[in-house]
Structures are given as C-alpha cells and as structure tokens.
Amino acid sequence: MAKFLFCSLDAALIGDIAWQVAKEGHSVRYYSH
C-alpha cells in the first residue's frame, strides 16, 4: 500500500483524484486551501 498526500487550491478536482486513489486501497490524505 502506498501513501499519498495531495495539496491543491481546487478542492473539487483534488477530491476526485484522492477518491480514485483511495478506492484502489491506498492511504490518502489531502489538504485544500
């Protein structure tokens, strides 16, 4: 399992990407400003 951290100003876009990665079984955290 890989760990991913996403940072973005666009919460909608980064949420989509983070959700796809999480569905694959990886650990995901993201921060949007």
mmCIF entry with sequence, helices, sheets and N, C-alpha, C, O atoms, coordinates in Angstrom:
data_MODEL
# 
_entry.id   MODEL 
# 
_entity.id                         1 
_entity.type                       polymer 
_entity.pdbx_number_of_molecules   1 
# 
_entity_poly.entity_id                      1 
_entity_poly.type                           'polypeptide(L)' 
_entity_poly.nstd_linkage                   no 
_entity_poly.nstd_monomer                   no 
_entity_poly.pdbx_seq_one_letter_code       MAKFLFCSLDAALIGDIAWQVAKEGHSVRYYSH 
_entity_poly.pdbx_seq_one_letter_code_can   MAKFLFCSLDAALIGDIAWQVAKEGHSVRYYSH 
_entity_poly.pdbx_strand_id                 A 
# 
loop_
_entity_poly_seq.entity_id 
_entity_poly_seq.num 
_entity_poly_seq.mon_id 
_entity_poly_seq.hetero 
1 1  MET n 
1 2  ALA n 
1 3  LYS n 
1 4  PHE n 
1 5  LEU n 
1 6  PHE n 
1 7  CYS n 
1 8  SER n 
1 9  LEU n 
1 10 ASP n 
1 11 ALA n 
1 12 ALA n 
1 13 LEU n 
1 14 ILE n 
1 15 GLY n 
1 16 ASP n 
1 17 ILE n 
1 18 ALA n 
1 19 TRP n 
1 20 GLN n 
1 21 VAL n 
1 22 ALA n 
1 23 LYS n 
1 24 GLU n 
1 25 GLY n 
1 26 HIS n 
1 27 SER n 
1 28 VAL n 
1 29 ARG n 
1 30 TYR n 
1 31 TYR n 
1 32 SER n 
1 33 HIS n 
# 
_struct_asym.id          A 
_struct_asym.entity_id   1 
# 
_struct_conf.conf_type_id            HELX_P 
_struct_conf.id                      HELX_P1 
_struct_conf.pdbx_PDB_helix_id       AA1 
_struct_conf.beg_label_comp_id       ALA 
_struct_conf.beg_label_asym_id       A 
_struct_conf.beg_label_seq_id        11 
_struct_conf.pdbx_beg_PDB_ins_code   ? 
_struct_conf.end_label_comp_id       LYS 
_struct_conf.end_label_asym_id       A 
_struct_conf.end_label_seq_id        23 
_struct_conf.pdbx_end_PDB_ins_code   ? 
_struct_conf.beg_auth_comp_id        ALA 
_struct_conf.beg_auth_asym_id        A 
_struct_conf.beg_auth_seq_id         11 
_struct_conf.end_auth_comp_id        LYS 
_struct_conf.end_auth_asym_id        A 
_struct_conf.end_auth_seq_id         23 
_struct_conf.pdbx_PDB_helix_class    1 
_struct_conf.details                 ? 
_struct_conf.pdbx_PDB_helix_length   13 
# 
_struct_conf_type.id          HELX_P 
_struct_conf_type.criteria    ? 
_struct_conf_type.reference   ? 
# 
_struct_sheet.id               AA1 
_struct_sheet.type             ? 
_struct_sheet.number_strands   2 
_struct_sheet.details          ? 
# 
_struct_sheet_order.sheet_id     AA1 
_struct_sheet_order.range_id_1   1 
_struct_sheet_order.range_id_2   2 
_struct_sheet_order.offset       ? 
_struct_sheet_order.sense        parallel 
# 
loop_
_struct_sheet_range.sheet_id 
_struct_sheet_range.id 
_struct_sheet_range.beg_label_comp_id 
_struct_sheet_range.beg_label_asym_id 
_struct_sheet_range.beg_label_seq_id 
_struct_sheet_range.pdbx_beg_PDB_ins_code 
_struct_sheet_range.end_label_comp_id 
_struct_sheet_range.end_label_asym_id 
_struct_sheet_range.end_label_seq_id 
_struct_sheet_range.pdbx_end_PDB_ins_code 
_struct_sheet_range.beg_auth_comp_id 
_struct_sheet_range.beg_auth_asym_id 
_struct_sheet_range.beg_auth_seq_id 
_struct_sheet_range.end_auth_comp_id 
_struct_sheet_range.end_auth_asym_id 
_struct_sheet_range.end_auth_seq_id 
AA1 1 LYS A 3  ? SER A 8  ? LYS A 3  SER A 8  
AA1 2 SER A 27 ? SER A 32 ? SER A 27 SER A 32 
# 
loop_
_atom_site.group_PDB 
_atom_site.id 
_atom_site.type_symbol 
_atom_site.label_atom_id 
_atom_site.label_alt_id 
_atom_site.label_comp_id 
_atom_site.label_asym_id 
_atom_site.label_entity_id 
_atom_site.label_seq_id 
_atom_site.pdbx_PDB_ins_code 
_atom_site.Cartn_x 
_atom_site.Cartn_y 
_atom_site.Cartn_z 
_atom_site.occupancy 
_atom_site.B_iso_or_equiv 
_atom_site.pdbx_formal_charge 
_atom_site.auth_seq_id 
_atom_site.auth_comp_id 
_atom_site.auth_asym_id 
_atom_site.auth_atom_id 
_atom_site.pdbx_PDB_model_num 
ATOM 1   N N  . MET A 1 1  ? 0.846   -1.194 0.000  1.00 0.00 ? 1  MET A N  1 
ATOM 2   C CA . MET A 1 1  ? 0.000   0.000  0.000  1.00 0.00 ? 1  MET A CA 1 
ATOM 3   C C  . MET A 1 1  ? 0.879   1.240  0.000  1.00 0.00 ? 1  MET A C  1 
ATOM 4   O O  . MET A 1 1  ? 1.812   1.351  0.795  1.00 0.00 ? 1  MET A O  1 
ATOM 5   N N  . ALA A 1 2  ? 0.581   2.151  -0.879 1.00 0.00 ? 2  ALA A N  1 
ATOM 6   C CA . ALA A 1 2  ? 1.315   3.412  -0.948 1.00 0.00 ? 2  ALA A CA 1 
ATOM 7   C C  . ALA A 1 2  ? 0.560   4.477  -0.165 1.00 0.00 ? 2  ALA A C  1 
ATOM 8   O O  . ALA A 1 2  ? -0.646  4.370  0.053  1.00 0.00 ? 2  ALA A O  1 
ATOM 9   N N  . LYS A 1 3  ? 1.291   5.503  0.253  1.00 0.00 ? 3  LYS A N  1 
ATOM 10  C CA . LYS A 1 3  ? 0.667   6.638  0.937  1.00 0.00 ? 3  LYS A CA 1 
ATOM 11  C C  . LYS A 1 3  ? 0.753   7.850  0.030  1.00 0.00 ? 3  LYS A C  1 
ATOM 12  O O  . LYS A 1 3  ? 1.789   8.096  -0.587 1.00 0.00 ? 3  LYS A O  1 
ATOM 13  N N  . PHE A 1 4  ? -0.321  8.603  -0.054 1.00 0.00 ? 4  PHE A N  1 
ATOM 14  C CA . PHE A 1 4  ? -0.369  9.774  -0.911 1.00 0.00 ? 4  PHE A CA 1 
ATOM 15  C C  . PHE A 1 4  ? -0.822  10.985 -0.114 1.00 0.00 ? 4  PHE A C  1 
ATOM 16  O O  . PHE A 1 4  ? -1.701  10.889 0.742  1.00 0.00 ? 4  PHE A O  1 
ATOM 17  N N  . LEU A 1 5  ? -0.210  12.129 -0.408 1.00 0.00 ? 5  LEU A N  1 
ATOM 18  C CA . LEU A 1 5  ? -0.641  13.408 0.150  1.00 0.00 ? 5  LEU A CA 1 
ATOM 19  C C  . LEU A 1 5  ? -0.856  14.358 -1.013 1.00 0.00 ? 5  LEU A C  1 
ATOM 20  O O  . LEU A 1 5  ? 0.064   14.607 -1.792 1.00 0.00 ? 5  LEU A O  1 
ATOM 21  N N  . PHE A 1 6  ? -2.055  14.884 -1.135 1.00 0.00 ? 6  PHE A N  1 
ATOM 22  C CA . PHE A 1 6  ? -2.378  15.830 -2.195 1.00 0.00 ? 6  PHE A CA 1 
ATOM 23  C C  . PHE A 1 6  ? -2.610  17.206 -1.585 1.00 0.00 ? 6  PHE A C  1 
ATOM 24  O O  . PHE A 1 6  ? -3.277  17.331 -0.558 1.00 0.00 ? 6  PHE A O  1 
ATOM 25  N N  . CYS A 1 7  ? -2.061  18.229 -2.213 1.00 0.00 ? 7  CYS A N  1 
ATOM 26  C CA . CYS A 1 7  ? -2.314  19.616 -1.806 1.00 0.00 ? 7  CYS A CA 1 
ATOM 27  C C  . CYS A 1 7  ? -2.815  20.363 -3.030 1.00 0.00 ? 7  CYS A C  1 
ATOM 28  O O  . CYS A 1 7  ? -2.239  20.248 -4.112 1.00 0.00 ? 7  CYS A O  1 
ATOM 29  N N  . SER A 1 8  ? -3.875  21.120 -2.864 1.00 0.00 ? 8  SER A N  1 
ATOM 30  C CA . SER A 1 8  ? -4.453  21.798 -4.021 1.00 0.00 ? 8  SER A CA 1 
ATOM 31  C C  . SER A 1 8  ? -5.294  22.991 -3.601 1.00 0.00 ? 8  SER A C  1 
ATOM 32  O O  . SER A 1 8  ? -5.819  23.041 -2.488 1.00 0.00 ? 8  SER A O  1 
ATOM 33  N N  . LEU A 1 9  ? -5.411  23.946 -4.507 1.00 0.00 ? 9  LEU A N  1 
ATOM 34  C CA . LEU A 1 9  ? -6.326  25.071 -4.300 1.00 0.00 ? 9  LEU A CA 1 
ATOM 35  C C  . LEU A 1 9  ? -7.724  24.731 -4.814 1.00 0.00 ? 9  LEU A C  1 
ATOM 36  O O  . LEU A 1 9  ? -8.692  25.415 -4.479 1.00 0.00 ? 9  LEU A O  1 
ATOM 37  N N  . ASP A 1 10 ? -7.832  23.684 -5.623 1.00 0.00 ? 10 ASP A N  1 
ATOM 38  C CA . ASP A 1 10 ? -9.113  23.286 -6.208 1.00 0.00 ? 10 ASP A CA 1 
ATOM 39  C C  . ASP A 1 10 ? -9.637  22.035 -5.502 1.00 0.00 ? 10 ASP A C  1 
ATOM 40  O O  . ASP A 1 10 ? -9.275  20.916 -5.867 1.00 0.00 ? 10 ASP A O  1 
ATOM 41  N N  . ALA A 1 11 ? -10.479 22.220 -4.503 1.00 0.00 ? 11 ALA A N  1 
ATOM 42  C CA . ALA A 1 11 ? -10.943 21.109 -3.661 1.00 0.00 ? 11 ALA A CA 1 
ATOM 43  C C  . ALA A 1 11 ? -11.720 20.065 -4.471 1.00 0.00 ? 11 ALA A C  1 
ATOM 44  O O  . ALA A 1 11 ? -11.591 18.870 -4.207 1.00 0.00 ? 11 ALA A O  1 
ATOM 45  N N  . ALA A 1 12 ? -12.517 20.490 -5.441 1.00 0.00 ? 12 ALA A N  1 
ATOM 46  C CA . ALA A 1 12 ? -13.320 19.541 -6.215 1.00 0.00 ? 12 ALA A CA 1 
ATOM 47  C C  . ALA A 1 12 ? -12.430 18.613 -7.035 1.00 0.00 ? 12 ALA A C  1 
ATOM 48  O O  . ALA A 1 12 ? -12.647 17.402 -7.058 1.00 0.00 ? 12 ALA A O  1 
ATOM 49  N N  . LEU A 1 13 ? -11.443 19.170 -7.698 1.00 0.00 ? 13 LEU A N  1 
ATOM 50  C CA . LEU A 1 13 ? -10.550 18.363 -8.534 1.00 0.00 ? 13 LEU A CA 1 
ATOM 51  C C  . LEU A 1 13 ? -9.728  17.402 -7.691 1.00 0.00 ? 13 LEU A C  1 
ATOM 52  O O  . LEU A 1 13 ? -9.647  16.215 -8.006 1.00 0.00 ? 13 LEU A O  1 
ATOM 53  N N  . ILE A 1 14 ? -9.126  17.894 -6.639 1.00 0.00 ? 14 ILE A N  1 
ATOM 54  C CA . ILE A 1 14 ? -8.253  17.049 -5.818 1.00 0.00 ? 14 ILE A CA 1 
ATOM 55  C C  . ILE A 1 14 ? -9.077  15.983 -5.091 1.00 0.00 ? 14 ILE A C  1 
ATOM 56  O O  . ILE A 1 14 ? -8.583  14.882 -4.847 1.00 0.00 ? 14 ILE A O  1 
ATOM 57  N N  . GLY A 1 15 ? -10.311 16.297 -4.747 1.00 0.00 ? 15 GLY A N  1 
ATOM 58  C CA . GLY A 1 15 ? -11.178 15.311 -4.113 1.00 0.00 ? 15 GLY A CA 1 
ATOM 59  C C  . GLY A 1 15 ? -11.448 14.129 -5.032 1.00 0.00 ? 15 GLY A C  1 
ATOM 60  O O  . GLY A 1 15 ? -11.463 12.983 -4.583 1.00 0.00 ? 15 GLY A O  1 
ATOM 61  N N  . ASP A 1 16 ? -11.662 14.400 -6.312 1.00 0.00 ? 16 ASP A N  1 
ATOM 62  C CA . ASP A 1 16 ? -11.870 13.331 -7.294 1.00 0.00 ? 16 ASP A CA 1 
ATOM 63  C C  . ASP A 1 16 ? -10.658 12.420 -7.389 1.00 0.00 ? 16 ASP A C  1 
ATOM 64  O O  . ASP A 1 16 ? -10.789 11.196 -7.385 1.00 0.00 ? 16 ASP A O  1 
ATOM 65  N N  . ILE A 1 17 ? -9.476  13.022 -7.475 1.00 0.00 ? 17 ILE A N  1 
ATOM 66  C CA . ILE A 1 17 ? -8.242  12.240 -7.598 1.00 0.00 ? 17 ILE A CA 1 
ATOM 67  C C  . ILE A 1 17 ? -8.001  11.432 -6.329 1.00 0.00 ? 17 ILE A C  1 
ATOM 68  O O  . ILE A 1 17 ? -7.676  10.247 -6.395 1.00 0.00 ? 17 ILE A O  1 
ATOM 69  N N  . ALA A 1 18 ? -8.162  12.073 -5.177 1.00 0.00 ? 18 ALA A N  1 
ATOM 70  C CA . ALA A 1 18 ? -7.940  11.386 -3.903 1.00 0.00 ? 18 ALA A CA 1 
ATOM 71  C C  . ALA A 1 18 ? -8.911  10.216 -3.750 1.00 0.00 ? 18 ALA A C  1 
ATOM 72  O O  . ALA A 1 18 ? -8.527  9.158  -3.251 1.00 0.00 ? 18 ALA A O  1 
ATOM 73  N N  . TRP A 1 19 ? -10.161 10.392 -4.173 1.00 0.00 ? 19 TRP A N  1 
ATOM 74  C CA . TRP A 1 19 ? -11.157 9.329  -4.069 1.00 0.00 ? 19 TRP A CA 1 
ATOM 75  C C  . TRP A 1 19 ? -10.770 8.133  -4.938 1.00 0.00 ? 19 TRP A C  1 
ATOM 76  O O  . TRP A 1 19 ? -10.909 6.987  -4.512 1.00 0.00 ? 19 TRP A O  1 
ATOM 77  N N  . GLN A 1 20 ? -10.286 8.394  -6.148 1.00 0.00 ? 20 GLN A N  1 
ATOM 78  C CA . GLN A 1 20 ? -9.866  7.306  -7.036 1.00 0.00 ? 20 GLN A CA 1 
ATOM 79  C C  . GLN A 1 20 ? -8.713  6.517  -6.422 1.00 0.00 ? 20 GLN A C  1 
ATOM 80  O O  . GLN A 1 20 ? -8.708  5.287  -6.463 1.00 0.00 ? 20 GLN A O  1 
ATOM 81  N N  . VAL A 1 21 ? -7.741  7.222  -5.855 1.00 0.00 ? 21 VAL A N  1 
ATOM 82  C CA . VAL A 1 21 ? -6.586  6.563  -5.241 1.00 0.00 ? 21 VAL A CA 1 
ATOM 83  C C  . VAL A 1 21 ? -7.028  5.763  -4.014 1.00 0.00 ? 21 VAL A C  1 
ATOM 84  O O  . VAL A 1 21 ? -6.559  4.645  -3.800 1.00 0.00 ? 21 VAL A O  1 
ATOM 85  N N  . ALA A 1 22 ? -7.927  6.332  -3.212 1.00 0.00 ? 22 ALA A N  1 
ATOM 86  C CA . ALA A 1 22 ? -8.413  5.644  -2.013 1.00 0.00 ? 22 ALA A CA 1 
ATOM 87  C C  . ALA A 1 22 ? -9.175  4.369  -2.398 1.00 0.00 ? 22 ALA A C  1 
ATOM 88  O O  . ALA A 1 22 ? -9.069  3.357  -1.705 1.00 0.00 ? 22 ALA A O  1 
ATOM 89  N N  . LYS A 1 23 ? -9.937  4.411  -3.491 1.00 0.00 ? 23 LYS A N  1 
ATOM 90  C CA . LYS A 1 23 ? -10.681 3.230  -3.939 1.00 0.00 ? 23 LYS A CA 1 
ATOM 91  C C  . LYS A 1 23 ? -9.743  2.091  -4.307 1.00 0.00 ? 23 LYS A C  1 
ATOM 92  O O  . LYS A 1 23 ? -10.121 0.922  -4.219 1.00 0.00 ? 23 LYS A O  1 
ATOM 93  N N  . GLU A 1 24 ? -8.520  2.423  -4.720 1.00 0.00 ? 24 GLU A N  1 
ATOM 94  C CA . GLU A 1 24 ? -7.535  1.395  -5.067 1.00 0.00 ? 24 GLU A CA 1 
ATOM 95  C C  . GLU A 1 24 ? -6.889  0.797  -3.821 1.00 0.00 ? 24 GLU A C  1 
ATOM 96  O O  . GLU A 1 24 ? -6.068  -0.114 -3.927 1.00 0.00 ? 24 GLU A O  1 
ATOM 97  N N  . GLY A 1 25 ? -7.252  1.300  -2.648 1.00 0.00 ? 25 GLY A N  1 
ATOM 98  C CA . GLY A 1 25 ? -6.775  0.707  -1.406 1.00 0.00 ? 25 GLY A CA 1 
ATOM 99  C C  . GLY A 1 25 ? -5.558  1.387  -0.806 1.00 0.00 ? 25 GLY A C  1 
ATOM 100 O O  . GLY A 1 25 ? -4.937  0.847  0.110  1.00 0.00 ? 25 GLY A O  1 
ATOM 101 N N  . HIS A 1 26 ? -5.207  2.569  -1.308 1.00 0.00 ? 26 HIS A N  1 
ATOM 102 C CA . HIS A 1 26 ? -4.054  3.286  -0.779 1.00 0.00 ? 26 HIS A CA 1 
ATOM 103 C C  . HIS A 1 26 ? -4.490  4.234  0.335  1.00 0.00 ? 26 HIS A C  1 
ATOM 104 O O  . HIS A 1 26 ? -5.660  4.602  0.439  1.00 0.00 ? 26 HIS A O  1 
ATOM 105 N N  . SER A 1 27 ? -3.528  4.617  1.157  1.00 0.00 ? 27 SER A N  1 
ATOM 106 C CA . SER A 1 27 ? -3.785  5.584  2.223  1.00 0.00 ? 27 SER A CA 1 
ATOM 107 C C  . SER A 1 27 ? -3.684  6.991  1.634  1.00 0.00 ? 27 SER A C  1 
ATOM 108 O O  . SER A 1 27 ? -2.679  7.336  1.012  1.00 0.00 ? 27 SER A O  1 
ATOM 109 N N  . VAL A 1 28 ? -4.717  7.794  1.831  1.00 0.00 ? 28 VAL A N  1 
ATOM 110 C CA . VAL A 1 28 ? -4.770  9.117  1.198  1.00 0.00 ? 28 VAL A CA 1 
ATOM 111 C C  . VAL A 1 28 ? -5.092  10.189 2.226  1.00 0.00 ? 28 VAL A C  1 
ATOM 112 O O  . VAL A 1 28 ? -5.968  10.020 3.073  1.00 0.00 ? 28 VAL A O  1 
ATOM 113 N N  . ARG A 1 29 ? -4.368  11.289 2.133  1.00 0.00 ? 29 ARG A N  1 
ATOM 114 C CA . ARG A 1 29 ? -4.723  12.498 2.870  1.00 0.00 ? 29 ARG A CA 1 
ATOM 115 C C  . ARG A 1 29 ? -4.643  13.652 1.893  1.00 0.00 ? 29 ARG A C  1 
ATOM 116 O O  . ARG A 1 29 ? -3.780  13.676 1.016  1.00 0.00 ? 29 ARG A O  1 
ATOM 117 N N  . TYR A 1 30 ? -5.545  14.608 2.047  1.00 0.00 ? 30 TYR A N  1 
ATOM 118 C CA . TYR A 1 30 ? -5.421  15.767 1.176  1.00 0.00 ? 30 TYR A CA 1 
ATOM 119 C C  . TYR A 1 30 ? -5.783  17.038 1.909  1.00 0.00 ? 30 TYR A C  1 
ATOM 120 O O  . TYR A 1 30 ? -6.574  17.041 2.852  1.00 0.00 ? 30 TYR A O  1 
ATOM 121 N N  . TYR A 1 31 ? -5.180  18.116 1.446  1.00 0.00 ? 31 TYR A N  1 
ATOM 122 C CA . TYR A 1 31 ? -5.368  19.431 2.033  1.00 0.00 ? 31 TYR A CA 1 
ATOM 123 C C  . TYR A 1 31 ? -5.733  20.388 0.924  1.00 0.00 ? 31 TYR A C  1 
ATOM 124 O O  . TYR A 1 31 ? -5.038  20.462 -0.090 1.00 0.00 ? 31 TYR A O  1 
ATOM 125 N N  . SER A 1 32 ? -6.809  21.117 1.104  1.00 0.00 ? 32 SER A N  1 
ATOM 126 C CA . SER A 1 32 ? -7.143  22.155 0.127  1.00 0.00 ? 32 SER A CA 1 
ATOM 127 C C  . SER A 1 32 ? -7.314  23.463 0.873  1.00 0.00 ? 32 SER A C  1 
ATOM 128 O O  . SER A 1 32 ? -7.882  23.505 1.965  1.00 0.00 ? 32 SER A O  1 
ATOM 129 N N  . HIS A 1 33 ? -6.828  24.500 0.285  1.00 0.00 ? 33 HIS A N  1 
ATOM 130 C CA . HIS A 1 33 ? -6.828  25.816 0.922  1.00 0.00 ? 33 HIS A CA 1 
ATOM 131 C C  . HIS A 1 33 ? -8.078  26.572 0.539  1.00 0.00 ? 33 HIS A C  1 
ATOM 132 O O  . HIS A 1 33 ? -8.271  27.707 0.974  1.00 0.00 ? 33 HIS A O  1 
# 
